[in-house]
């Protein structure tokens, strides 16, 4: 393990938060660091498995002289605990792959630091919740699954449930795209490894009050998303929201589903990658080297993201992430529906992509943990810990747009 320190120009008294960001060389991790620097009084340690990668990412965002750079493997519990303790960080944000979540949580327990991450892809999420007693004992908070989805979507689901007396169903939809004249295959604002998992692992929904496995890319339905998307075909995909929302919002919630409406070009690309075996983790021979197809694809994806930071950006909003959350239930014994439309466009003024909707939520909640705004000890999903309206206001400051629509049926007889 190596460390590299460039004396931060903002290294002065008055910091409200000191945080360690793991996986800061990736698209999401780099934007998380940027949000902490620009919107919080934060002293940040930006780390990655390779020092050169995180140094380049911070340099590309003009942040290299404002953060402490460090080579650190998120899967190495001992190393993460040692750094978090010696640096006396308040919080740790894990933007590395979700397979490292539990290792990092164990490190935080040793170091006495609060914790957030981008999600555990259902199975890991449920395992993380099992550590609740340990975190309560240490008086620390871990609010997990804090990207755009899971994260924003969970909080929207909880916000809608709070406005109803009874909740029956929460349906969540995700899509993305761009408005350029020539549509090229793109990538969602999250890990390509997660995309491959979504195309290869059976999704689990919360149906009739229990977990129910479904076939990969089943549950096909047509949903109307906000403009400029319109109608899109969406499919069940394995995700963390059905793992927790039904249990934590209560009010009799029987069903929680999650679907993605893939843009057609992207859908074809991902299906081809799956067919070629790029989702496989078993190493195969490449010349005199052995590497798994998934690791190869990940490296190619990270290289493409790094190169794209230097591409000239159109001086207009042209690419977006979009979510729809429908909460069905009753209020005063009458049927009612609360719908949230969430959309994030690229920010041409700041030169940041729509992927910031995944990087901003953990930055905000990390600040809230340090400030004592989120202080209940234990391990929780976002719907259990995050106050929706103040959170949505913070999203609005970053041009992440949340709209709420309430439909209530009234009978005059």
N, C-alpha and C positions, 0 to 999 in steps of 0.2 A: 504494500500500500504506500502510495506517495501522496504528499500534499503539496500544493502550490499556493502561495499567498501573494496577491497583488494588493498593496495597501489601498483599501477602498476610500474613495474621495468623500464618501458619506459616513466615514467612521468617526462619529462624534457623539457626545452625550445626547440623550433624548430618544433613543430607540425604544419602541414599545413592544418589540417582538424580536427574538432571535430564533431563527428556524433553519433546519437542515432539509434541503430538497434533494431527494434521491432520484436518479434518472433525469437529471437536469439537462442532458445533452439531447434528449428527444424533443419532438415538436411541442408536446404538452408540457413537459417539465420545464423547458426553456421559457414558455409563456407564463407558467406559474411563477417563476423567478421574476420575470418582468412585472407581473401584477403586484407582487410583494414590494418591489422596489418603488413602483410608481404610485401605488394607492395606499400603502401601509408604511408606517415608520418601522421598517424591518431591517435587521441585520441578517444577511442571507449567506449560508454556505451552500454553494451549488456543486453537486457531486455527480459523478458518473463512473462506470467501470473503467473507462479510459480517460485519463486527464486531457489528452489532446482533443477528444470529442467535446467535452464540456467547455474547454477553453475556446474552441472554435464557435460553439453555439452562443456563448456569452459575448464573444467578440462580434459576431454577426448582428447581435441585438444591441451593441454598444453598451454592454453591461460589465465587461471584463474588469474594469477598474472600480467597480462598485460592489463587487461580491468577493467572497473567499472561494477559491477553486480547489477542488479536492478529488482525488481518485479514490473511489469507494464502491465496493461491490455490495449491493443491497441484500444479497443472499447470505452474506457473512455476518451473522448475528453478533459475534464477538467484536468485529471491527466497527460495526455501526454503533454498538453500545459504547465502545471506548471513545469514539469521536463525539457522540451525543453528550456523554458525561463530561469529558474533558473540556468541551466547548461550552458546556452549560446552556444548551439550547432549551428553549421553552417548548418547541413543537418540532415534529418531524412530519414532512409531507412525502409520501412514497408515490412517485410518478413512474417507478420502474414497473416491470411486468407483474401482474397480479399474483403470480406464483411466489413472489418474494414477500407478500403481505405479512404472513405469519412470522417469518424470520425477523422482519423489521419491528413488528409489534413486540416480540420478545426482547429485542434490543431496547425499545423504548421503556419497557417495564424496568429493566435494569438501570437505565439512565435517568428515570424519573421525568420523562418527556411525554406530552400529549401527542396524539397521532391522528393523521388523516391519510386517505388514499383515494384512488380513482375507481375502485370497485373490485369485487372478488369473483365475478362471473359465476354466481349462484353457489356452487359447492364450497369454494374458498370463503365466501361471505358467511355461510352457515357455520363453518369451522371457526371463523374469527369470533362470532358471537358467543361461542362456547367459553371464551376466555373472560367473560364478563365479571365473574367473581374475583379473578386475579386483579383486574383493573380497579374494581371497587375497593379492594383491600389496600391498594397502593394510592388511592385517591386521585387517579388519573383518568382522563377522558380519551376514548378512541371513538371518533365519529367516522364510520367507514362508508365507502361507496359514494364519493363526493365528486364525480365528474359531471358531465351533462346528463348522461344516462348510463348507469344510475347516478343520482344526485339531484339535479334540477327536477327531473321527472318525479322522483320520490317526494320531494318537497311540495310540488304542485299537487300530487295525489293527496297528501296530508292536508293541504290548504283547502282543497275541495271537500274532503271528508269533514273538516271542522265546520263547514257551513251547512251540513246536513244533520238531521236527527238519526237517520239510518243510512247505511251504505250497502249497496248490493254488489256493484261491479265497478272496477277501475280498469279501463283499457288505455294502453299507452302505445303511441305510434311514433316512429322516427323516420326521417328522410333527409336528404341533402341534394345539392346540385349547383348548377351555375347558369347564368343567363348569357353566356358568350355565344356568338353566332355559330361557332363550330364547337360542338360538344365532344370533348375528349374524355376517355375513361378517367375517373378521379378516385380519390380515396376519402373515406370518412375521417373525421377528426379524432381518431383513436388508433390504438395499436393494430398493425396488420396481423399480429399473432392472434388477437382477439377475433378479428374478422374470420380467420381460418377456423378458429374454434366454433364460431357461430355457424359455419357451413359444414361442420363435421360432428358436433355434439348434439345429442337430443335435448331439445328445450323442455323445461319443466314449468308448467303454469300452476297457478292457484285456482282450482276449479272445485266448486261445491265445498269449499272450506278445507281442501286438502291439496297436497302436491300431486300433480298428474303429469307423467312423461308424455310427450307428443313426438311424432316423427319430425325429423329435420325439415325445416321449411314447409311445415303444414299450416293449418289454420288460415288458409288463403282468404282474404277479404278485400273489398274495395273501400277506401276511406278518403274523405275529402280533407286534404291538408290546406293550410293557408296559402295564399298566393305568394310566389308564382307557381306553386306546385300543382294545385288542383287535385283531381282524383288520381290515386295511386294504388297499385296492388301491393298489399303488405302480407308478410308471413311471420309465423311464430319463430322466434329466435331465442336461444338460451340467454338469460340475463338475470340480474340480481333483484330487480323490482318484485317479481312474483315470489321471491324467497322471503321477503320481509313485509311488504306493504299490507297484505291481508291480515297478518298477525299483529302489526303495530298500530294500524289506524282503528281497528276494532269496529264497533257499531254494526256488527253482523256481516261484515264484508265477506261475501261468498266467492268472488272471482277477481283475480288480477291477471291480466294478460299483457304480454309485450310483443309487438310486431315491428318489423322494419319494412319500409317501402323503398326498396333499392331502386335507384335510377337504373334504367334498362342497360346502359353501357357498362356500368359498374357491376350489375348483377351477372352479366355475361362474363366479365373479366374474372370475378371471384369464383364462378362455377368452373371456369377453365383452369384456374390455379388449383382448385380442389381436385379436379379430374387428373391433373398432371402430378398430383401427390405432394404439392407444396405445403400441405397441412401436416405432413408426417414428421414425427420427432426422432425416428430411428435414423442413425447416421448411415450415409451411403458414400461410396468411394468417388472422389473427384481427383483424378490424377494420383498423386501420392498423398492426398489429404482425405480425411473423413469429416463430413459435416452433414447435419440433418437438413433436409429440404426447407424446413421451417426456419432454421437459423440462417440459411442462405437467403431466403426471401426477406427475412427481417433486416439483414445487413444491407440488402439492396434497397429496401424501403427507407432505411435511415439515411443512406447515402443520397437518395433522391430528395428527401426532405431537406437535408443540409444544403444541397445544391439549389433548391428552390428558394432559399432565403435571399439569394442574390438575383433572382429573376425580377425584372422590372414589373411592378404591379400596376394594373389599370387604375386610373384616378377616379374610380367609381365603385359602388357596391356591385359585385358580380357573382360572388359565390356565397352559399348559405348552408346552415344546419337548421333543421326545423323539427319540432316535436308537437304532438297533440296528446293531451291527457283528458280523458272523459271520465268523470265520476258520477255514476248513476245511483240514485237513492231516493229518499223522501225527506220532506221538511213539513212539519205540522201535518203529518199523515197524507200529504199530497205528493205525487211524483215530482222529482226535481233532478236537474242535471247541472253540474258545474263543469265547464270546459276551459282548459288552459291551452292557448296557442303560444308557443315559444319559438322565436326565430332569431338567429344571429347571422348577420352579414359580415363579410370582411370589413375591416376598418381602414379605409384608404388614407385617412389622416395619419394614423399611427403605423400603417403598413403591417397590420396584423390580420391573420386569416380568421375565418369563422370558428376555427378550432379552439379559440379562446373560451368558448362556452364550456369546454371540458377543463381548462386550466384555471379558470377564475374561482369556481366554488371552493376547492380546497384551500386556496389562498385566503379567501374571506373567512372561512370557518377556522383556519389556523389562527388568524388574528383574533377571532372571537374567543377561542380557547385561552390564548395568552392573556386576554383582557378580562377573563372571568365571566364573559357573557354566556359561554357554554362551560359549565363547571361541574355538572353532575358526573360523578365517577362511574366508570363502567364502559362497556362496548355497545354501541348503538348504531342503527342505520340512520341516515339523515332525517327521515320523516319523524323520528322520535326526539330529535335534539334541536333542529333548526327552526327558528321562528320565521314563517314564510314571508310575511310582508316586508320586514326589514331586510330580509335576504333578497327579495325581488327588487327592492330599491337599490341595493348594492349592485345587482345585475344591471339595472338600468343605467347606472353610472358608467358601465363598460359597454353600453349599447347592446346589451343582451335583452331583447324585448319580450316581456311577458304580458299577455292579455288574458283577462278573466271574463268569462261569459256565464251568466246564471240564468237558467230557464226553469221556471216553477209553474206547475199546473194548478190553477185555482178553479174550484167548482162552487157554483152559487145555487146549490140545491141540497 
